[in-house]
Amino acid sequence: MQAELVLYCNFMMFYDVESNVIISRGIIKQFQGSNDVKILEMLLTVIGNLLIQCIEEKKYDETKFLVRAANQISTKPELFFYKNVIVLLENMIMYQYDAKDKYLQICHKAIENFSLLGMPEYGKEITRFFEKQK
């Protein structure tokens, strides 16, 4: 099943938001209770990819169940990258609902984490996405 999740993660941007919401809900329901770190990585990737798509298409109401599902997954060292992405995206969404500086500050900290942990190129890429969407 992990191979199918990887495949879906790689191709989900070819689906429209509505289809991805339906598919992702099923995936989340099926795997949310898992303790397998690889499955949880894939689950957080599905959630992150769909959050990005929702942000790009300004479909913020579709994100509530995604953020809730991601926050129910315990943070483990192996999941830090994924959880950091979720924190960034969640605060970008919160800023759209309530334009408070605290959400932007958290976004900047999450972006800074990528550079501090040796991923400066990813940090630059996510900064461009952040600036474009804010």
PAMI-730157 format. One record per residue: x negated, y, z negated of N, C-alpha, C in turn; residue in one letter. Coordinates in nm, 4 decimals, m for minus. Layout:
N
<rec n_u="X" n_v="Y" n_w="Z" ca_u="X" ca_v="Y" ca_w="Z" c_u="X" c_v="Y" c_w="Z" residuo="A"/>
...
This chain:
134
<rec n_u="m0.0811" n_v="m0.1199" n_w="0.0000" ca_u="0.0000" ca_v="0.0000" ca_w="0.0000" c_u="m0.0860" c_v="0.1270" c_w="0.0000" residuo="M"/>
<rec n_u="m0.2052" n_v="0.1170" n_w="m0.0549" ca_u="m0.2928" ca_v="0.2334" ca_w="m0.0587" c_u="m0.3269" c_v="0.2814" c_w="0.0824" residuo="Q"/>
<rec n_u="m0.3470" n_v="0.1876" n_w="0.1748" ca_u="m0.3783" ca_v="0.2243" ca_w="0.3131" c_u="m0.2640" c_v="0.3035" c_w="0.3767" residuo="A"/>
<rec n_u="m0.1397" n_v="0.2655" n_w="0.3467" ca_u="m0.0243" ca_v="0.3374" ca_w="0.3992" c_u="m0.0168" c_v="0.4790" c_w="0.3425" residuo="E"/>
<rec n_u="m0.0512" n_v="0.4930" n_w="0.2156" ca_u="m0.0521" ca_v="0.6262" ca_w="0.1544" c_u="m0.1585" c_v="0.7150" c_w="0.2177" residuo="L"/>
<rec n_u="m0.2758" n_v="0.6587" n_w="0.2417" ca_u="m0.3831" ca_v="0.7352" ca_w="0.3063" c_u="m0.3382" c_v="0.7797" c_w="0.4450" residuo="V"/>
<rec n_u="m0.2779" n_v="0.6904" n_w="0.5188" ca_u="m0.2294" ca_v="0.7209" ca_w="0.6527" c_u="m0.1249" c_v="0.8323" c_w="0.6488" residuo="L"/>
<rec n_u="m0.0302" n_v="0.8208" n_w="0.5569" ca_u="0.0717" ca_v="0.9241" ca_w="0.5438" c_u="0.0084" c_v="1.0587" c_w="0.5078" residuo="Y"/>
<rec n_u="m0.0844" n_v="1.0587" n_w="0.4133" ca_u="m0.1522" ca_v="1.1827" ca_w="0.3728" c_u="m0.2196" c_v="1.2495" c_w="0.4921" residuo="C"/>
<rec n_u="m0.2805" n_v="1.1689" n_w="0.5764" ca_u="m0.3533" ca_v="1.2229" ca_w="0.6911" c_u="m0.2626" c_v="1.2767" c_w="0.8003" residuo="N"/>
<rec n_u="m0.1384" n_v="1.2285" n_w="0.8059" ca_u="m0.0497" ca_v="1.2674" ca_w="0.9151" c_u="0.0763" c_v="1.3413" c_w="0.8720" residuo="F"/>
<rec n_u="0.0899" n_v="1.3708" n_w="0.7438" ca_u="0.2149" ca_v="1.4304" ca_w="0.6981" c_u="0.2388" c_v="1.5709" c_w="0.7531" residuo="M"/>
<rec n_u="0.1338" n_v="1.6408" n_w="0.7924" ca_u="0.1530" ca_v="1.7755" ca_w="0.8460" c_u="0.2202" c_v="1.7740" c_w="0.9841" residuo="M"/>
<rec n_u="0.2327" n_v="1.6561" n_w="1.0438" ca_u="0.3032" ca_v="1.6447" ca_w="1.1711" c_u="0.4548" c_v="1.6345" c_w="1.1516" residuo="F"/>
<rec n_u="0.4983" n_v="1.6154" n_w="1.0278" ca_u="0.6397" ca_v="1.6079" ca_w="0.9954" c_u="0.6882" c_v="1.7445" c_w="0.9490" residuo="Y"/>
<rec n_u="0.8168" n_v="1.7701" n_w="0.9651" ca_u="0.8731" ca_v="1.8948" ca_w="0.9140" c_u="0.8887" c_v="1.8843" c_w="0.7619" residuo="D"/>
<rec n_u="0.9069" n_v="1.9974" n_w="0.6974" ca_u="0.9152" ca_v="2.0028" ca_w="0.5523" c_u="1.0278" c_v="1.9137" c_w="0.4998" residuo="V"/>
<rec n_u="1.1422" n_v="1.9197" n_w="0.5627" ca_u="1.2563" ca_v="1.8426" ca_w="0.5138" c_u="1.2263" c_v="1.6928" c_w="0.5147" residuo="E"/>
<rec n_u="1.1668" n_v="1.6441" n_w="0.6220" ca_u="1.1311" ca_v="1.5018" ca_w="0.6305" c_u="1.0269" c_v="1.4667" c_w="0.5254" residuo="S"/>
<rec n_u="0.9280" n_v="1.5524" n_w="0.5091" ca_u="0.8237" ca_v="1.5272" ca_w="0.4094" c_u="0.8797" c_v="1.5262" c_w="0.2677" residuo="N"/>
<rec n_u="0.9778" n_v="1.6110" n_w="0.2409" ca_u="1.0391" ca_v="1.6124" ca_w="0.1074" c_u="1.1068" c_v="1.4781" c_w="0.0804" residuo="V"/>
<rec n_u="1.1805" n_v="1.4286" n_w="0.1771" ca_u="1.2498" ca_v="1.3005" ca_w="0.1605" c_u="1.1494" c_v="1.1870" c_w="0.1413" residuo="I"/>
<rec n_u="1.0487" n_v="1.1808" n_w="0.2279" ca_u="0.9478" ca_v="1.0746" ca_w="0.2194" c_u="0.8703" c_v="1.0851" c_w="0.0881" residuo="I"/>
<rec n_u="0.8313" n_v="1.2055" n_w="0.0524" ca_u="0.7513" ca_v="1.2263" ca_w="m0.0692" c_u="0.8280" c_v="1.1927" c_w="m0.1956" residuo="S"/>
<rec n_u="0.9552" n_v="1.2232" n_w="m0.1991" ca_u="1.0371" ca_v="1.1865" ca_w="m0.3161" c_u="1.0333" c_v="1.0353" c_w="m0.3375" residuo="R"/>
<rec n_u="1.0463" n_v="0.9605" n_w="m0.2290" ca_u="1.0403" ca_v="0.8147" ca_w="m0.2388" c_u="0.9056" c_v="0.7657" c_w="m0.2869" residuo="G"/>
<rec n_u="0.7996" n_v="0.8249" n_w="m0.2353" ca_u="0.6642" ca_v="0.7874" ca_w="m0.2766" c_u="0.6426" c_v="0.8187" c_w="m0.4237" residuo="I"/>
<rec n_u="0.6852" n_v="0.9362" n_w="m0.4648" ca_u="0.6686" ca_v="0.9767" ca_w="m0.6048" c_u="0.7451" c_v="0.8816" c_w="m0.6971" residuo="I"/>
<rec n_u="0.8683" n_v="0.8520" n_w="m0.6624" ca_u="0.9481" ca_v="0.7599" ca_w="m0.7455" c_u="0.8825" c_v="0.6225" c_w="m0.7544" residuo="K"/>
<rec n_u="0.8272" n_v="0.5769" n_w="m0.6428" ca_u="0.7691" ca_v="0.4430" ca_w="m0.6399" c_u="0.6402" c_v="0.4325" c_w="m0.7205" residuo="Q"/>
<rec n_u="0.5567" n_v="0.5366" n_w="m0.7186" ca_u="0.4225" ca_v="0.5243" ca_w="m0.7746" c_u="0.3948" c_v="0.6082" c_w="m0.8986" residuo="F"/>
<rec n_u="0.4888" n_v="0.6883" n_w="m0.9430" ca_u="0.4609" ca_v="0.7823" ca_w="m1.0509" c_u="0.4139" c_v="0.7154" c_w="m1.1799" residuo="Q"/>
<rec n_u="0.4604" n_v="0.5986" n_w="m1.2111" ca_u="0.4202" ca_v="0.5324" ca_w="m1.3347" c_u="0.2898" c_v="0.4552" c_w="m1.3249" residuo="G"/>
<rec n_u="0.2244" n_v="0.4611" n_w="m1.2119" ca_u="0.1018" ca_v="0.3839" ca_w="m1.1904" c_u="m0.0121" c_v="0.4322" c_w="m1.2800" residuo="S"/>
<rec n_u="m0.0993" n_v="0.3387" n_w="m1.3160" ca_u="m0.2220" ca_v="0.3737" ca_w="m1.3879" c_u="m0.3442" c_v="0.3612" c_w="m1.2984" residuo="N"/>
<rec n_u="m0.3234" n_v="0.3199" n_w="m1.1744" ca_u="m0.4315" ca_v="0.3034" ca_w="m1.0773" c_u="m0.4773" c_v="0.4414" c_w="m1.0304" residuo="D"/>
<rec n_u="m0.6001" n_v="0.4760" n_w="m1.0607" ca_u="m0.6521" ca_v="0.6091" ca_w="m1.0290" c_u="m0.6480" c_v="0.6367" c_w="m0.8790" residuo="V"/>
<rec n_u="m0.6764" n_v="0.5384" n_w="m0.7973" ca_u="m0.6730" ca_v="0.5574" ca_w="m0.6510" c_u="m0.5310" c_v="0.5899" c_w="m0.6035" residuo="K"/>
<rec n_u="m0.4329" n_v="0.5217" n_w="m0.6598" ca_u="m0.2924" ca_v="0.5498" ca_w="m0.6258" c_u="m0.2560" c_v="0.6907" c_w="m0.6732" residuo="I"/>
<rec n_u="m0.2985" n_v="0.7275" n_w="m0.7930" ca_u="m0.2697" ca_v="0.8612" ca_w="m0.8454" c_u="m0.3374" c_v="0.9695" c_w="m0.7607" residuo="L"/>
<rec n_u="m0.4577" n_v="0.9424" n_w="m0.7112" ca_u="m0.5247" ca_v="1.0358" ca_w="m0.6193" c_u="m0.4388" c_v="1.0579" c_w="m0.4952" residuo="E"/>
<rec n_u="m0.3902" n_v="0.9486" n_w="m0.4390" ca_u="m0.3062" ca_v="0.9580" ca_w="m0.3192" c_u="m0.1755" c_v="1.0297" c_w="m0.3493" residuo="M"/>
<rec n_u="m0.1175" n_v="1.0026" n_w="m0.4634" ca_u="0.0065" ca_v="1.0677" ca_w="m0.5037" c_u="m0.0146" c_v="1.2190" c_w="m0.5170" residuo="L"/>
<rec n_u="m0.1230" n_v="1.2580" n_w="m0.5819" ca_u="m0.1537" ca_v="1.4005" ca_w="m0.5950" c_u="m0.1870" c_v="1.4636" c_w="m0.4602" residuo="L"/>
<rec n_u="m0.2453" n_v="1.3864" n_w="m0.3702" ca_u="m0.2736" ca_v="1.4366" ca_w="m0.2355" c_u="m0.1433" c_v="1.4612" c_w="m0.1596" residuo="T"/>
<rec n_u="m0.0505" n_v="1.3675" n_w="m0.1687" ca_u="0.0806" ca_v="1.3859" ca_w="m0.1055" c_u="0.1464" c_v="1.5116" c_w="m0.1604" residuo="V"/>
<rec n_u="0.1469" n_v="1.5246" n_w="m0.2914" ca_u="0.2086" ca_v="1.6412" ca_w="m0.3555" c_u="0.1383" c_v="1.7694" c_w="m0.3115" residuo="I"/>
<rec n_u="0.0061" n_v="1.7703" n_w="m0.3144" ca_u="m0.0696" ca_v="1.8893" ca_w="m0.2745" c_u="m0.0450" c_v="1.9280" c_w="m0.1297" residuo="G"/>
<rec n_u="m0.0474" n_v="1.8296" n_w="m0.0405" ca_u="m0.0228" ca_v="1.8582" ca_w="0.1011" c_u="0.1161" c_v="1.9165" c_w="0.1234" residuo="N"/>
<rec n_u="0.2141" n_v="1.8607" n_w="0.0553" ca_u="0.3500" ca_v="1.9118" ca_w="0.0719" c_u="0.3654" c_v="2.0503" c_w="0.0085" residuo="L"/>
<rec n_u="0.2995" n_v="2.0738" n_w="m0.1036" ca_u="0.3027" ca_v="2.2088" ca_w="m0.1621" c_u="0.2434" c_v="2.3107" c_w="m0.0648" residuo="L"/>
<rec n_u="0.1330" n_v="2.2736" n_w="m0.0007" ca_u="0.0711" ca_v="2.3634" ca_w="0.0979" c_u="0.1690" c_v="2.3918" c_w="0.2112" residuo="I"/>
<rec n_u="0.2328" n_v="2.2877" n_w="0.2619" ca_u="0.3287" ca_v="2.3062" ca_w="0.3705" c_u="0.4455" c_v="2.3943" c_w="0.3266" residuo="Q"/>
<rec n_u="0.4955" n_v="2.3727" n_w="0.2058" ca_u="0.6046" ca_v="2.4552" ca_w="0.1541" c_u="0.5622" c_v="2.6010" c_w="0.1392" residuo="C"/>
<rec n_u="0.4419" n_v="2.6240" n_w="0.0916" ca_u="0.3914" ca_v="2.7607" ca_w="0.0767" c_u="0.3787" c_v="2.8264" c_w="0.2138" residuo="I"/>
<rec n_u="0.3204" n_v="2.7554" n_w="0.3085" ca_u="0.3033" ca_v="2.8110" ca_w="0.4426" c_u="0.4375" c_v="2.8473" c_w="0.5067" residuo="E"/>
<rec n_u="0.5391" n_v="2.7666" n_w="0.4806" ca_u="0.6706" ca_v="2.7893" ca_w="0.5411" c_u="0.7653" c_v="2.8655" c_w="0.4481" residuo="E"/>
<rec n_u="0.7109" n_v="2.9100" n_w="0.3345" ca_u="0.7860" ca_v="2.9894" ca_w="0.2372" c_u="0.9139" c_v="2.9183" c_w="0.1904" residuo="K"/>
<rec n_u="0.9013" n_v="2.7901" n_w="0.1648" ca_u="1.0127" ca_v="2.7087" ca_w="0.1138" c_u="0.9824" c_v="2.6738" c_w="m0.0317" residuo="K"/>
<rec n_u="0.9812" n_v="2.7752" n_w="m0.1146" ca_u="0.9377" ca_v="2.7602" ca_w="m0.2532" c_u="1.0341" c_v="2.6769" c_w="m0.3381" residuo="Y"/>
<rec n_u="1.1618" n_v="2.6797" n_w="m0.3054" ca_u="1.2576" ca_v="2.6025" ca_w="m0.3855" c_u="1.2329" c_v="2.4527" c_w="m0.3748" residuo="D"/>
<rec n_u="1.1710" n_v="2.4091" n_w="m0.2673" ca_u="1.1407" ca_v="2.2668" ca_w="m0.2472" c_u="1.0260" c_v="2.2192" c_w="m0.3366" residuo="E"/>
<rec n_u="0.9583" n_v="2.3117" n_w="m0.4035" ca_u="0.8351" ca_v="2.2769" ca_w="m0.4750" c_u="0.8558" c_v="2.2360" c_w="m0.6202" residuo="T"/>
<rec n_u="0.9709" n_v="2.2641" n_w="m0.6766" ca_u="0.9900" ca_v="2.2418" ca_w="m0.8203" c_u="0.9684" c_v="2.0962" c_w="m0.8603" residuo="K"/>
<rec n_u="1.0283" n_v="2.0037" n_w="m0.7866" ca_u="1.0127" ca_v="1.8625" ca_w="m0.8232" c_u="0.8698" c_v="1.8150" c_w="m0.8011" residuo="F"/>
<rec n_u="0.8008" n_v="1.8739" n_w="m0.7032" ca_u="0.6621" ca_v="1.8357" ca_w="m0.6761" c_u="0.5705" c_v="1.8767" c_w="m0.7916" residuo="L"/>
<rec n_u="0.5850" n_v="1.9992" n_w="m0.8354" ca_u="0.5021" ca_v="2.0490" ca_w="m0.9458" c_u="0.5307" c_v="1.9693" c_w="m1.0728" residuo="V"/>
<rec n_u="0.6568" n_v="1.9424" n_w="m1.0983" ca_u="0.6941" ca_v="1.8641" ca_w="m1.2162" c_u="0.6321" c_v="1.7242" c_w="m1.2104" residuo="R"/>
<rec n_u="0.6377" n_v="1.6613" n_w="m1.0940" ca_u="0.5804" ca_v="1.5264" ca_w="m1.0781" c_u="0.4290" c_v="1.5291" c_w="m1.0958" residuo="A"/>
<rec n_u="0.3632" n_v="1.6291" n_w="m1.0407" ca_u="0.2172" ca_v="1.6393" ca_w="m1.0536" c_u="0.1771" c_v="1.6618" c_w="m1.1988" residuo="A"/>
<rec n_u="0.2541" n_v="1.7433" n_w="m1.2693" ca_u="0.2214" ca_v="1.7727" ca_w="m1.4089" c_u="0.2466" c_v="1.6544" c_w="m1.5021" residuo="N"/>
<rec n_u="0.3228" n_v="1.5569" n_w="m1.4575" ca_u="0.3460" ca_v="1.4373" ca_w="m1.5379" c_u="0.2312" c_v="1.3370" c_w="m1.5265" residuo="Q"/>
<rec n_u="0.1419" n_v="1.3596" n_w="m1.4331" ca_u="0.0259" ca_v="1.2715" ca_w="m1.4171" c_u="m0.0846" c_v="1.3224" c_w="m1.5088" residuo="I"/>
<rec n_u="m0.1321" n_v="1.2363" n_w="m1.5956" ca_u="m0.2376" ca_v="1.2745" ca_w="m1.6897" c_u="m0.3661" c_v="1.3073" c_w="m1.6147" residuo="S"/>
<rec n_u="m0.4352" n_v="1.4093" n_w="m1.6636" ca_u="m0.5618" ca_v="1.4464" ca_w="m1.6033" c_u="m0.6706" c_v="1.3533" c_w="m1.6528" residuo="T"/>
<rec n_u="m0.7381" n_v="1.2924" n_w="m1.5588" ca_u="m0.8535" ca_v="1.2075" ca_w="m1.5856" c_u="m0.9697" c_v="1.2683" c_w="m1.5088" residuo="K"/>
<rec n_u="m1.0923" n_v="1.2409" n_w="m1.5484" ca_u="m1.2057" ca_v="1.3004" ca_w="m1.4756" c_u="m1.1990" c_v="1.2768" c_w="m1.3247" residuo="P"/>
<rec n_u="m1.1561" n_v="1.1583" n_w="m1.2840" ca_u="m1.1501" ca_v="1.1261" ca_w="m1.1414" c_u="m1.0434" c_v="1.2071" c_w="m1.0674" residuo="E"/>
<rec n_u="m0.9501" n_v="1.2637" n_w="m1.1416" ca_u="m0.8400" ca_v="1.3377" ca_w="m1.0811" c_u="m0.8564" c_v="1.4890" c_w="m1.0922" residuo="L"/>
<rec n_u="m0.9686" n_v="1.5337" n_w="m1.1480" ca_u="m0.9855" ca_v="1.6768" ca_w="m1.1740" c_u="m0.9691" c_v="1.7608" c_w="m1.0480" residuo="F"/>
<rec n_u="m1.0326" n_v="1.7215" n_w="m0.9395" ca_u="m1.0223" ca_v="1.7978" ca_w="m0.8143" c_u="m0.8758" c_v="1.8165" c_w="m0.7749" residuo="F"/>
<rec n_u="m0.8011" n_v="1.7081" n_w="m0.7748" ca_u="m0.6612" ca_v="1.7115" ca_w="m0.7320" c_u="m0.5760" c_v="1.7963" c_w="m0.8255" residuo="Y"/>
<rec n_u="m0.5998" n_v="1.7814" n_w="m0.9551" ca_u="m0.5242" ca_v="1.8590" ca_w="m1.0528" c_u="m0.5585" c_v="2.0080" c_w="m1.0421" residuo="K"/>
<rec n_u="m0.6830" n_v="2.0397" n_w="m1.0104" ca_u="m0.7236" ca_v="2.1784" ca_w="m0.9914" c_u="m0.6502" c_v="2.2385" c_w="m0.8709" residuo="N"/>
<rec n_u="m0.6386" n_v="2.1617" n_w="m0.7640" ca_u="m0.5644" ca_v="2.2077" ca_w="m0.6461" c_u="m0.4190" c_v="2.2339" c_w="m0.6840" residuo="V"/>
<rec n_u="m0.3602" n_v="2.1435" n_w="m0.7599" ca_u="m0.2200" ca_v="2.1594" ca_w="m0.8012" c_u="m0.2030" c_v="2.2854" c_w="m0.8866" residuo="I"/>
<rec n_u="m0.2953" n_v="2.3110" n_w="m0.9783" ca_u="m0.2878" ca_v="2.4325" ca_w="m1.0615" c_u="m0.2910" c_v="2.5567" c_w="m0.9730" residuo="V"/>
<rec n_u="m0.3787" n_v="2.5576" n_w="m0.8749" ca_u="m0.3875" ca_v="2.6705" ca_w="m0.7824" c_u="m0.2544" c_v="2.6898" c_w="m0.7095" residuo="L"/>
<rec n_u="m0.2039" n_v="2.5837" n_w="m0.6486" ca_u="m0.0811" ca_v="2.5929" ca_w="m0.5701" c_u="0.0393" c_v="2.6287" c_w="m0.6576" residuo="L"/>
<rec n_u="0.0463" n_v="2.5689" n_w="m0.7754" ca_u="0.1563" ca_v="2.5996" ca_w="m0.8676" c_u="0.1575" c_v="2.7483" c_w="m0.9030" residuo="E"/>
<rec n_u="0.0410" n_v="2.8050" n_w="m0.9277" ca_u="0.0354" ca_v="2.9466" ca_w="m0.9649" c_u="0.0584" c_v="3.0386" c_w="m0.8459" residuo="N"/>
<rec n_u="0.0234" n_v="2.9929" n_w="m0.7265" ca_u="0.0589" ca_v="3.0695" ca_w="m0.6064" c_u="0.2110" c_v="3.0767" c_w="m0.5928" residuo="M"/>
<rec n_u="0.2766" n_v="2.9660" n_w="m0.6197" ca_u="0.4227" ca_v="2.9606" ca_w="m0.6119" c_u="0.4853" c_v="3.0467" c_w="m0.7218" residuo="I"/>
<rec n_u="0.4337" n_v="3.0340" n_w="m0.8438" ca_u="0.4863" ca_v="3.1141" ca_w="m0.9550" c_u="0.4745" c_v="3.2634" c_w="m0.9249" residuo="M"/>
<rec n_u="0.3659" n_v="3.3026" n_w="m0.8593" ca_u="0.3460" ca_v="3.4426" ca_w="m0.8244" c_u="0.4547" c_v="3.4909" c_w="m0.7271" residuo="Y"/>
<rec n_u="0.5024" n_v="3.4024" n_w="m0.6408" ca_u="0.6078" ca_v="3.4405" ca_w="m0.5467" c_u="0.7393" c_v="3.4685" c_w="m0.6198" residuo="Q"/>
<rec n_u="0.7631" n_v="3.3980" n_w="m0.7283" ca_u="0.8846" ca_v="3.4183" ca_w="m0.8065" c_u="0.8719" c_v="3.5349" c_w="m0.9041" residuo="Y"/>
<rec n_u="0.7518" n_v="3.5560" n_w="m0.9555" ca_u="0.7288" ca_v="3.6558" ca_w="m1.0602" c_u="0.5871" c_v="3.7099" c_w="m1.0422" residuo="D"/>
<rec n_u="0.5743" n_v="3.8214" n_w="m0.9740" ca_u="0.4446" ca_v="3.8755" ca_w="m0.9331" c_u="0.3643" c_v="3.9321" c_w="m1.0508" residuo="A"/>
<rec n_u="0.3221" n_v="3.8423" n_w="m1.1393" ca_u="0.2415" ca_v="3.8828" ca_w="m1.2537" c_u="0.0957" c_v="3.8488" c_w="m1.2281" residuo="K"/>
<rec n_u="0.0078" n_v="3.9347" n_w="m1.2763" ca_u="m0.1357" ca_v="3.9160" ca_w="m1.2582" c_u="m0.1866" c_v="3.7857" c_w="m1.3185" residuo="D"/>
<rec n_u="m0.1219" n_v="3.7358" n_w="m1.4238" ca_u="m0.1700" ca_v="3.6141" ca_w="m1.4882" c_u="m0.1728" c_v="3.4978" c_w="m1.3894" residuo="K"/>
<rec n_u="m0.0794" n_v="3.4923" n_w="m1.2964" ca_u="m0.0785" ca_v="3.3845" ca_w="m1.1978" c_u="m0.1951" c_v="3.3981" c_w="m1.1002" residuo="Y"/>
<rec n_u="m0.2240" n_v="3.5209" n_w="m1.0612" ca_u="m0.3381" ca_v="3.5445" ca_w="m0.9723" c_u="m0.4695" c_v="3.5122" c_w="m1.0427" residuo="L"/>
<rec n_u="m0.4800" n_v="3.5453" n_w="m1.1702" ca_u="m0.6016" ca_v="3.5150" ca_w="m1.2459" c_u="m0.6267" c_v="3.3651" c_w="m1.2527" residuo="Q"/>
<rec n_u="m0.5217" n_v="3.2889" n_w="m1.2742" ca_u="m0.5368" ca_v="3.1431" ca_w="m1.2784" c_u="m0.5777" c_v="3.0908" c_w="m1.1412" residuo="I"/>
<rec n_u="m0.5208" n_v="3.1472" n_w="m1.0360" ca_u="m0.5608" ca_v="3.1081" ca_w="m0.9002" c_u="m0.7099" c_v="3.1326" c_w="m0.8782" residuo="C"/>
<rec n_u="m0.7564" n_v="3.2480" n_w="m0.9186" ca_u="m0.8989" ca_v="3.2808" ca_w="m0.9012" c_u="m0.9877" c_v="3.1852" c_w="m0.9812" residuo="H"/>
<rec n_u="m0.9446" n_v="3.1482" n_w="m1.1011" ca_u="m1.0225" ca_v="3.0527" ca_w="m1.1807" c_u="m1.0265" c_v="2.9158" c_w="m1.1139" residuo="K"/>
<rec n_u="m0.9132" n_v="2.8713" n_w="m1.0620" ca_u="m0.9084" ca_v="2.7419" ca_w="m0.9935" c_u="m0.9996" c_v="2.7427" c_w="m0.8710" residuo="A"/>
<rec n_u="m0.9979" n_v="2.8515" n_w="m0.7955" ca_u="m1.0841" ca_v="2.8636" ca_w="m0.6781" c_u="m1.2305" c_v="2.8645" c_w="m0.7207" residuo="I"/>
<rec n_u="m1.2605" n_v="2.9366" n_w="m0.8274" ca_u="m1.3974" ca_v="2.9426" ca_w="m0.8782" c_u="m1.4477" c_v="2.8039" c_w="m0.9185" residuo="E"/>
<rec n_u="m1.3598" n_v="2.7204" n_w="m0.9726" ca_u="m1.3991" ca_v="2.5847" ca_w="m1.0109" c_u="m1.4599" c_v="2.5083" c_w="m0.8941" residuo="N"/>
<rec n_u="m1.4060" n_v="2.5262" n_w="m0.7741" ca_u="m1.4598" ca_v="2.4553" ca_w="m0.6586" c_u="m1.6048" c_v="2.4944" c_w="m0.6330" residuo="F"/>
<rec n_u="m1.6337" n_v="2.6220" n_w="m0.6403" ca_u="m1.7706" ca_v="2.6682" ca_w="m0.6185" c_u="m1.8626" c_v="2.6229" c_w="m0.7312" residuo="S"/>
<rec n_u="m1.8145" n_v="2.6321" n_w="m0.8545" ca_u="m1.8963" ca_v="2.5924" ca_w="m0.9687" c_u="m1.9304" c_v="2.4435" c_w="m0.9667" residuo="L"/>
<rec n_u="m1.8435" n_v="2.3632" n_w="m0.9088" ca_u="m1.8647" ca_v="2.2194" ca_w="m0.9062" c_u="m1.9310" c_v="2.1722" c_w="m0.7766" residuo="L"/>
<rec n_u="m1.9927" n_v="2.2647" n_w="m0.7040" ca_u="m2.0710" ca_v="2.2267" ca_w="m0.5868" c_u="m1.9925" c_v="2.2142" c_w="m0.4581" residuo="G"/>
<rec n_u="m1.8773" n_v="2.2785" n_w="m0.4512" ca_u="m1.7959" ca_v="2.2740" ca_w="m0.3301" c_u="m1.7705" c_v="2.4166" c_w="m0.2782" residuo="M"/>
<rec n_u="m1.8765" n_v="2.4929" n_w="m0.2517" ca_u="m1.8570" ca_v="2.6323" ca_w="m0.2123" c_u="m1.7820" c_v="2.6485" c_w="m0.0796" residuo="P"/>
<rec n_u="m1.8019" n_v="2.5584" n_w="0.0149" ca_u="m1.7315" ca_v="2.5689" ca_w="0.1427" c_u="m1.5822" c_v="2.5469" c_w="0.1255" residuo="E"/>
<rec n_u="m1.5466" n_v="2.4488" n_w="0.0434" ca_u="m1.4055" ca_v="2.4252" ca_w="0.0157" c_u="m1.3474" c_v="2.5469" c_w="m0.0574" residuo="Y"/>
<rec n_u="m1.4253" n_v="2.6029" n_w="m0.1490" ca_u="m1.3828" ca_v="2.7233" ca_w="m0.2200" c_u="m1.3537" c_v="2.8376" c_w="m0.1242" residuo="G"/>
<rec n_u="m1.4381" n_v="2.8536" n_w="m0.0223" ca_u="m1.4166" ca_v="2.9589" ca_w="0.0784" c_u="m1.2908" c_v="2.9303" c_w="0.1605" residuo="K"/>
<rec n_u="m1.2732" n_v="2.8039" n_w="0.1970" ca_u="m1.1564" ca_v="2.7653" ca_w="0.2761" c_u="m1.0272" c_v="2.7900" c_w="0.1982" residuo="E"/>
<rec n_u="m1.0266" n_v="2.7507" n_w="0.0722" ca_u="m0.9057" ca_v="2.7674" ca_w="m0.0093" c_u="m0.8832" c_v="2.9156" c_w="m0.0410" residuo="I"/>
<rec n_u="m0.9898" n_v="2.9942" n_w="m0.0491" ca_u="m0.9769" ca_v="3.1389" ca_w="m0.0680" c_u="m0.9072" c_v="3.2010" c_w="0.0520" residuo="T"/>
<rec n_u="m0.9442" n_v="3.1581" n_w="0.1725" ca_u="m0.8785" ca_v="3.2106" ca_w="0.2934" c_u="m0.7287" c_v="3.1771" c_w="0.2919" residuo="R"/>
<rec n_u="m0.6963" n_v="3.0534" n_w="0.2538" ca_u="m0.5562" ca_v="3.0131" ca_w="0.2445" c_u="m0.4834" c_v="3.0987" c_w="0.1409" residuo="F"/>
<rec n_u="m0.5445" n_v="3.1165" n_w="0.0255" ca_u="m0.4876" ca_v="3.1952" ca_w="m0.0829" c_u="m0.4601" c_v="3.3391" c_w="m0.0369" residuo="F"/>
<rec n_u="m0.5599" n_v="3.4007" n_w="0.0246" ca_u="m0.5465" ca_v="3.5399" ca_w="0.0671" c_u="m0.4380" c_v="3.5549" c_w="0.1750" residuo="E"/>
<rec n_u="m0.4308" n_v="3.4578" n_w="0.2623" ca_u="m0.3307" ca_v="3.4616" ca_w="0.3694" c_u="m0.1887" c_v="3.4495" c_w="0.3155" residuo="K"/>
<rec n_u="m0.1715" n_v="3.3696" n_w="0.2104" ca_u="m0.0382" ca_v="3.3387" ca_w="0.1592" c_u="0.0096" c_v="3.4331" c_w="0.0502" residuo="Q"/>
<rec n_u="m0.0816" n_v="3.5037" n_w="m0.0134" ca_u="m0.0414" ca_v="3.5842" ca_w="m0.1305" c_u="0.0324" c_v="3.7057" c_w="m0.0918" residuo="K"/>
